[in-house]
Amino acid sequence: MQVAVSNNPFMGRDAESLDAQMHAFAGSGNSLVDYLFYFFFPPPRDCLDGGAEAYQMGRKSHADEQTAPSPDLGIPLYCRYSPTLSDFYSNQVSAGAVYRPTDNAGRVDGMFRPFYLAPMEEVESGGLTFYVFEAQGQIPLDQETINYFNLPDDLQGAKADFFWAVGAPTPFPFFRDPQRKNVPIIQVAYAGVNLGPNQRSEFMKLLHRVHSAPIVIQPATPDVVYVPAS
């Protein structure tokens, strides 16, 4: 489980538009799966560094040949994940990274696994309003994956389940309120795996332990803090 605090990127929106955004296709840049990839379960850092280097070499090759890079140019990189629990969940989100050209610099996309995105759920807890999103992995764990990440053998056939909840003191600050300035946005991410249907009940138990809002943090990207699940 990870808990992060950020400024409010949802100002001027509403629950319906947030729901539509999170259910966009993976790779759109703003979907639930993209958020999991960029902020909470990214590929290993050395993989990203190696991909950036390969991308620059590809651009240089086009420059040497005096040809313009194709707008569809992408440098795929299958990452080598370490046999740790955090890398296991990162691997279940994406097999690696793809570097693509933009007007100013390269953009990083994931090699996303297939997911079923459950309907959004609104949860009231401890004076906070949370919007909860779930991405259910669709690829069962095989024995090779279990052996590599040192997982229990009885998890063969299980699927990873990911949750992201975004919350704030009630009411959720979609609109600017002069009486409630700098309302902190709380982001809670969770991943689990078992042979059951999903990890919803376990995640909800943990979510209800979040009772008050920390002090707002100004950077646009979340400041991630790891919190034990037990």
C-alpha positions, -999 to +999 in steps of 0.1 A: +000+000+000+012+035-009-002+068+003+006+101-015-004+137-010-005+162-039-020+195-050-054+194-068-053+184-105-090+179-106-102+215-101-130+223-125-139+187-131-167+165-117-171+129-107-184+119-141-155+134-160-130+118-135-147+084-141-144+088-179-108+099-177-097+069-155-115+045-178-097+058-209-075+033-228-040+026-213-015+047-230-037+078-233-015+094-206-043+101-181-060+067-175-060+046-143-034+023-158-012+052-168-014+066-133-004+033-118+026+031-142+039+067-138+033+073-101+031+041-081+044+010-100+070+022-126+096+000-143+131-002-128+151+031-131+180+015-150+154+003-176+142+038-181+177+051-184+187+025-209+156+032-230+163+069-231+198+062-243+185+038-270+160+064-280+187+091-284+208+067-305+177+062-328+173+099-332+210+103-340+208+076-366+180+095-384+200+127-382+231+110-397+209+097-426+194+132-430+159+117-426+132+129-402+122+105-375+089+089-381+061+101-358+054+065-351+090+058-341+091+040-307+120+023-289+106-007-270+126-020-240+117-051-221+129-044-186+147-068-163+129-068-130+145-078-098+130-106-078+113-083-052+077-078-044+077-041-056+092-051-090+067-080-092+037-056-091+055-032-115+059-061-139+022-070-136+014-034-147+038-032-176+064-055-192+086-025-200+086+009-216+083+025-250+100+058-259+082+079-285+091+112-301+073+144-293+079+180-304+101+188-274+114+154-261+106+118-258+075+105-241+075+073-221+046+048-224+042+014-209+039-020-224+007-024-206-008-058-195-045-063-203-068-052-175-105-052-167-114-018-152-142-020-126-168+007-123-159+037-101-171+037-065-176+066-042-167+060-006-173+082+025-149+075+054-138+095+084-149+128+070-132+121+036-147+115+002-128+089-019-133+079-056-121+043-059-109+027-091-098-009-097-078-025-125-080-063-125-052-081-142-063-106-168-031-128-171-029-157-146+005-162-129+025-190-144+051-212-126+080-193-142+068-160-128+062-175-094+097-190-093+114-158-105+097-136-079+099-162-051+061-163-047+042-192-030+035-221-054-002-220-045-005-186-063-002-203-097-032-191-117-038-161-095-042-126-110-029-092-097-054-066-086-047-029-084-066-001-067-062+037-068-084+059-046-083+097-047-098+116-018-101+148+001-121+162+031-158+162+022-170+177-001-144+167-027-129+200-040-139+199-077-146+236-075-127+265-059-141+275-025-127+307-009-135+291+025-115+259+018-083+269+002-054+245-005-075+214+003-051+184+001-057+156-023-049+121-008-040+093-032-040+057-020-026+029-042-028-008-034-019-040-051-025-076-042-027-110-056-047-142-047-069-169-063-101-151-052-122-128-073-105-095-063-088-077-034-116-052-028-125-061+008-088-060+019-083-026+002-115-012+018-103-022+052-071-003+047-088+027+031-110+032+061-079+036+082-072+069+065-091+093+088-076+128+084-059+149+057-021+155+059-008+190+051-009+199+015+023+194-006+029+218-035+047+198-062+025+186-090+036+150-088+027+129-057+052+125-029+050+088-023+051+073+012+051+035+018+027+024+045+027-012+059-005-031+051-005-050+084 
